[in-house]
């Protein structure tokens, strides 16, 4: 059962492949905003993964976050997601990212519980 307060923290080390230059979101060798947001989504996904019904997963539906400070190659970044509301198949999260004691960004994220088989396109099921 998914409960308010469930939490998970995911981590990464900024590499060249995660920079704004490489991801096409900017022209600086710093952590790309899309990479930070993906880390937040990963934390949310993992926060509830063990509590889902058999055959189900979650998919992202909405994410909003600030990105306040840059992170350079080699910096360790962590993102934490905490369940704030559960409404049927909708799960709301508070998300944040940091590097050490420095807040990098914070916001909200919404995920939906889906049945893996029903969510896949028909052509994928036939293989």
Secondary structure, 3 states (H helix, E strand, C coil): CCCCCCEEEEEEECCHHHEHHHHCCCCCCEECHHHHHHHHHHHHHHHHHHHCCCCEEEEEEEEEECCCCCCECCCEEEEEEEEEEEECCEEEEEEEEEECCEEEEEEEEEEEEEEHHHHCCHHHHCC
